[in-house]
């Protein structure tokens, strides 16, 4: 097995190369990580100003990075980006080495000071990542939900963007009006009560671009997202209960993508994650030209359970 230690800033380039290589294979793919070095670099940079303080690595006898587990902490909840373990395909005990290294990195990560108040862990992986499924089962992290990644690429995306905001002038960027912001926050919390980003954070934070569609009676719907290294990401779309099935969702998504393109420049892909069973959202994105690309599984562990043990800090 490899040696496990806290990550250091000098490890970052090796970690980016390792993650990007493993992300290309469904058998190792972790959800919400990109598949190119630019995407991975951007995502790790967003975890914290000090990425190394939120990660542990596994190294071989020559000091080369062969595994990594990064952590994003939001309140009492933490998201695991990994574990990633690089084991030679012809290794006679590849599965055992992967699991033993992954276990050691998790144990080490749970001792990081930033996880001291965390009560639950979330892991996301490709449906084909059986190593992660076994890891989750061994650590009492049952399946919480499954989601599907929908993407829009090439000509269909360009066609949608060419239409620009002109055809969706009813939708606008989130105004400064406190009443509208309060309405967006309230609708977001109703639609996504367990989302990591609260309604208040959504309307006051700097990461998301938010567009809204207003009607005579107030807020009809909103869409929020951001530009990543190689794609536009539609994070959330919320439509008022009385305005559904009227094209509100498509209108705000089109306007959002146009705004992201105007602010962040040209990208070759747009993406959205849709929870399994949300047929209305699937129909909406399909009508916009999006197509299902991959299925991700979300596992969640309760760190307050008697079976979970933290190392001494």
N, C-alpha and C positions, 0 to 999 in steps of 0.2 A: 504494500500500500504506500501511497505517497505521504509526505509530511505536510501537515496543515498548519497555517499560520495566518496572522492578520495580513491583509493586503497592504501594499505600499504603493505610493504614487509611481514608482519606477516600474511596477508590474503592468501598468495600464495598457501599453501597446501590445504586450503579449496576450493580455486578457481579451482585448478587442479582436485580435486575429484568431484566437481560439474560439471565441463565441461565434464569430461570423462563419467560421468553417463548419462548426457543429450545427448551426442554425439552418443550414441548407438541407439537412436530413430530417425528415419527419420523426425518425426514431430517436432524435436528440433534441427536437425543437421545443423551445419554451415560448409560451404565449407572451405577446406584447414586447418581444424583442425583434429587431429588424434582421435582415438577412445579408446585409452588406456591412463593411467596416465603418462606413460613414454613419449608417443608421445606428449601429451598436454604440459607436463613440458618442453620438448625440444623446442616446437614451441613458447611458451611464453617467454622462455629465449632468443629466437632470435629476439623478437620484439624490445628489447633495453636492454642495460646493467641494466637499472633501469626499470624493468617491471612496477612497481607500478606507475611510473610517466606517463605511457601511458594507464592507466586503471581507471575505476570507478567501485564501487561495490554497491549492494543493500543489506541491512542487516535487519533482523527482530528485534523484541523487545528485544530478548536475545543476540543480537550482532552476530548472526550466518549469514554467507554469504549465501544469497539466489538468488543473481543475479550478473552478471559481464558483462562488455563491455570493451574489450581491443582494442587499436588502433595502427596501424602501419602507420607511416607517411613517404611518399617518395615524396619530393619536395612539390608541391601544391596539391598532391593527398593523401588521407588517406583511409586505408582499415579497416573495422570494423570486429573484431572477436567477433561476437555476434550480437544482445544481447542474453544472456542466462538468463532465469528467471525460478526459481524452484517454481512452484505452486502446492500444493497438488491436486491430480487428483479429489478428492471429494469436492474440494472447490466450493461453490455455484456460485461464480463469477470468476472462474479461468481465463477465457479469458480477462475479464476487468482488473484483477490484472496484468496479463502478459503485456498487452499493456500499461497500466499506468506506470508500472515499467520500461518498455523498453523506453518509451518516456522520463521519468525522467532521466534515465541514459544517453540517447543521449544528452539531454539538458546540463547535467552536463559535459559530455565529450567535447562538443563543446566549453566549457569555459576553457579547459586545454590550458596552454600556447603553447604547441607544435602544436596545431591545428590553431594557429592564422593566418597563411598564407595559409591554405588549401582552395582550391576552389571546390573540388569535393570529394564525399564519395562513396566508393564501398562496397557493401554487397554481400556475396555469401552464398547461402543456398541450402539445398536439395529441390528437386522439391516437396516433400511432406511436407515441412515446411510452412504450410499455415499461421502460426502466423507471420513469417518473411515477407511473401508476403503482408499481410495486413499492417504490420508496414511500409514496403517500399512504398506502395501506399499512406498511410496517410502522408508520408514525401516527397511526390513528387519525388520518386526514381523509375522511370520506368525500365523495363527490358532492359538491354543493350545487353546481349547475354546469351546463354545457352551453357554449356559444359557437356561432359560426361567423367566420370572417367573410365579408362580402367586399369585392373590389370592383373598381371601374378603371379601365386602362385604355391607352392608345386612342384610337379614333373616337370611340363613344365618349370618353372624357373630354377630348378636345371639342367635340360637337356640343356638349353640354356647356362648356365654358364659353364658347363662341356666342352662345345665346346671351351670356353676360347678365348683369343685374337688370338690364333694361326691361326684360320680359317679366321680372319679378319685383317691380318697383314697389309693390305693396309691402314687401319685406324690407326692413331697414336694420342697420346696426343698432345694438342696444343703446337707447338714449340715456341721458343723465337723469331723466325724470325718476324720482324715488318711487313713485307709485308703480311704474312699469317694472322697475328692478325688483320691487317687492313681489309683484305678480309672477315674474319669472322664477324667483327663488321659491315661492310657494308651489308653483306648478312642478318645478324640478323635484322638490321634496316629495310631492304626491306621486309622481311618476317613477321616481328612483329613490325610495326610502332608505335603501341600504348602499347607495353609491358612495364611493370614497370621497367624492367632491360634493359638499353640501350646496344647497341653493345659494346660501349667503356667500360661500367661497366662489361659486361660479360667477356671480355678478360683480364681485369686487376684486377677483384675482386678475393677474396679468397674462396667464398662460392661454386662456381660451378667447377666441373670437366668438362673440354671441350675436346672432341676428334674431329679430322678432317679427311677428306678423300681428298687427293690431286690427281689431274690428270695431264696430259701433259700441259693442258691450265690453270692450277691453281686449286683453291678450288672448289671441287664438292659438299661438304656438311659438316655439323657439327652436333653434338649432345651435349647437356649440361645438367647436372643434379647434384644431390647430395644425400648423404646417410642420412636418417632420423632414428629416434629411431627404427622403425620396418619395414622400407622399403627403397628400392632404388627409387628415384623419378626422372623420365625423364622430365625435365622442358621444354626444347625447342629442336626442330629438324628442321634444315633448309637445303634445297637442292637447288642448283643453277637451274635456270629455264631450262637450256639446258641439265641437267643431271637427270631429273625426270623420274620415271617409269623404272629405271635401277637398282634398288636394293641398291642405295646409302643410303637411309634412314635406311633400315634394317641393313646395314653393320655398320653404325656409332652407332646405338642404341645397337647392340650386343656388340660392343667394349666398349661403355660407361658402360654398365652393368658389363662387366668383370672388368673394371678399378675400378668401385665403390666397387665391391666385394673384389678386391685385397686391396683396401685402407681402406675400412670401415668394412670389415668382413662380416659374413654370415647374410643375412636377409631372411625372408620367403615370401616377397612380393615385386614386382616392380609395380609402378603406373605411369600413365601419364594422363593429362587432354587434351581433344580434343574438340575444338570448334564445336558446332553443324553445320553441313553442310560441314565440312572438310572431304569429303569422301576419299580423297587420304590418309590422315593420318590414318583414321579408317582402311582402307584396309591394310596399312603397319603394324600397330600394331596387327591387327587380324592375319596376316600371321606369325607374331612372336609368336603367342599363347595368346596374351592379349584378354580379354573379357570385355565387357561393364558391369560396376557394378552399377553405380548410375548416375543420372543426376543432375547437379547443375545449379542454376539460378543466374546470376549476375545482381544486381540492382545498379543504379548509380544516386546519387543526386547531383544537381548543387547548391553549397552553395552560388553562386552569384545571384541566382534567387530571385525575390522580395518576394516569399512566404516563403523563409528560413530565420529564425531569430536566430542570435547568442545571447547568454546571455552576459551581461556585465562582463568583466574579472576584 
